[in-house]
Amino acid sequence: MTGKLHIGLPCAIIVAAASISAFSDPLPPDITYRPLPSQPFSAVKADDEAQKPGVMERQKKLLEQRYDLADRPIPGVMMTNGKKPVQGGVRVKLAGGSTWDRLSSMSPGDIRDQGLLPAGFLPLPHVKQAAGGQVFPEKEIREIGRQEGRDLRRFDVDFDLPDHLTPEFPPPIFLTTHPELGDVSRGELLTIRNYYEIMNGIITPVQMEGLRLLLTPFPQEEFNQTEDRKVAGQSMGVACLDCHSNFNTNAAFHQTPDIRPQAARFRLDTTSLRGLFNQQIHGSKRSLRSVEDFTEFEQRTAYFNGDHVSATRKGVNLPDRPNQVAMMAQMQNIIDFPPAPKLDPFGRLDPALASAEELKGEAVFMGKGRCSQCHNPQTSFMDNNMHDLKLDRFYKPGQTVNDMVELPDGPIKTFTLRGIKDTPPYLHDGRLMTLADTVEFFNLVLGTKLDQSEKDALVAYLLVL
């Protein structure tokens, strides 16, 4: 592998020496700030393109070591719009001939000492950890290209997960202001080209202006006009809804802007914006407390990796708080969850509508499974808190995988479970491919010792939320 991929390795050493560094000479500036390019664009592009096959092969090998990536849907279970089946089964591979029952009977220390934590439960590296940045799935790239003529394709990396393990595209849109209309997307991806025609007469002028801004591309770290971009032509940038397609997720990913050095930054799977009106925490690590703060700060965090210096150099967009941010927030705040006809107004299953297995799953969720301790049904299956699952009890932190140093996750916000069948992959970095994976993960981490029938019932319950 060429030298560029090894940028993360010295960073790993720096992590280990962080406490020493704090009392010695300052670190090189590019440990915190994005380094300026030292080669012409043509040379960097040629180098990146030459590296790309190796980069993608390395990530493919990692994914195949960790997961069963086969197309294996749950019979008869579709995502909300009925366009894509929900994938089933546990996809994380076990280590060393172990079994899930054996693992759940072991202590965290024994699993750690014997190296038995399934690798698929560890943090998932960005496809090119040393470079990072936003990576879009192929369907989003093609549709934005078709409608807007805007290029979201990077020349150094491709999206790394199979299409069948990502959300349906384009997803439906539900409004809190018009529940009687159902999906208002007309089956199309909202873009700057079509939003007015689709939404005119349904939303207010203020919401319409907010939507326009959410669909307007602005310069971004890898998509702009400067010579260190990662797209072939000079780019208009990206829009908020390029990742949050129709206010849901399309599984686009980048890296958390909140951690340095580069090798320690975890992969960040795009979250859905459905139900944002009930969230009190925004950003997995930043704990921003309002949609307005989140919307405003995204211009320098998600767009510019938390580097305001780079943002200024490339052309930052600084939306006006009362006249633009407030309108963007108002639009986001009317996006509803998909209908869940089996839930009552308090988020509990209606016994007259739910199956016996779904009711059993709810009982596990509320009791033995301990899920409701964070995912409270009455508050949209959130608790508006951050929690540390302490996964590092099960493995030895510090190993480097594809240039990423596997470190403890620390506190992460609780994500909603409403409409969860529409938002694979799961966990903040997308390390879990299916709901069955997610149940196995929490069964181990929380020590709940569920039997197979309880796990199956829990998956059945999650599918109706």
Stockholm file with secondary structure:
# STOCKHOLM 1.0

chainA/1-465         MTGKLHIGLPCAIIVAAASISAFSDPLPPDITYRPLPSQPFSAVKADDEAQKPGVMERQKKLLEQRYDLADRPIPGVMMTNGKKPVQGGVRVKLAGGSTWDRLSSMSPGDIRDQGLLPAGFLPLPHVKQAAGGQVFPEKEIREIGRQEGRDLRRFDVDFDLPDHLTPEFPPPIFLTTHPELGDVSRGELLTIRNYYEIMNGIITPVQMEGLRLLLTPFPQEEFNQTEDRKVAGQSMGVACLDCHSNFNTNAAFHQTPDIRPQAARFRLDTTSLRGLFNQQIHGSKRSLRSVEDFTEFEQRTAYFNGDHVSATRKGVNLPDRPNQVAMMAQMQNIIDFPPAPKLDPFGRLDPALASAEELKGEAVFMGKGRCSQCHNPQTSFMDNNMHDLKLDRFYKPGQTVNDMVELPDGPIKTFTLRGIKDTPPYLHDGRLMTLADTVEFFNLVLGTKLDQSEKDALVAYLLVL
#=GR chainA/1-465 SS CCGGGGGHHHHHHHHHTHHHHTTSSCCCGGGTSCCCCCSCHHHHHHHHHHHHHHHHHHHHHHHHHHBCCCCCEEEEEECTTSSSEEECSCCBCCSTTCCHHHHHHSCHHHHHHTTCSCGGGSCCCCTTTTTCCCBCCHHHHHHHHHHHCCCCCBSSCCCCSCGGGSCCSSCCCCBTTCGGGCCCSTTSCCCTTTHHHHHTTTSCHHHHHHHHHHTSCBCCSSSSSSTTCSBSSCCCCBCHHHHSGGGSCCCCEEECTTCCSGGGCCEEECCCCTTGGGCSCBSTTTCBCSHHHHHHHTTTTTTTTTCHHHHHHHTCCCCCIIIIIHHHHHHHTTBCCCCCTTBCTTSCBCTTTSCHHHHHHHHHHHTTTCGGGTSBGGGTTBCSCEECCCGGGSSCTTCEETTEECCCCCCEECCCCTTGGGSCSBSTTCCBCSHHHHHHHHHHHTTCCCCHHHHHHHHHHHTTC
#=GC SS_cons         CCGGGGGHHHHHHHHHTHHHHTTSSCCCGGGTSCCCCCSCHHHHHHHHHHHHHHHHHHHHHHHHHHBCCCCCEEEEEECTTSSSEEECSCCBCCSTTCCHHHHHHSCHHHHHHTTCSCGGGSCCCCTTTTTCCCBCCHHHHHHHHHHHCCCCCBSSCCCCSCGGGSCCSSCCCCBTTCGGGCCCSTTSCCCTTTHHHHHTTTSCHHHHHHHHHHTSCBCCSSSSSSTTCSBSSCCCCBCHHHHSGGGSCCCCEEECTTCCSGGGCCEEECCCCTTGGGCSCBSTTTCBCSHHHHHHHTTTTTTTTTCHHHHHHHTCCCCCIIIIIHHHHHHHTTBCCCCCTTBCTTSCBCTTTSCHHHHHHHHHHHTTTCGGGTSBGGGTTBCSCEECCCGGGSSCTTCEETTEECCCCCCEECCCCTTGGGSCSBSTTCCBCSHHHHHHHHHHHTTCCCCHHHHHHHHHHHTTC
//
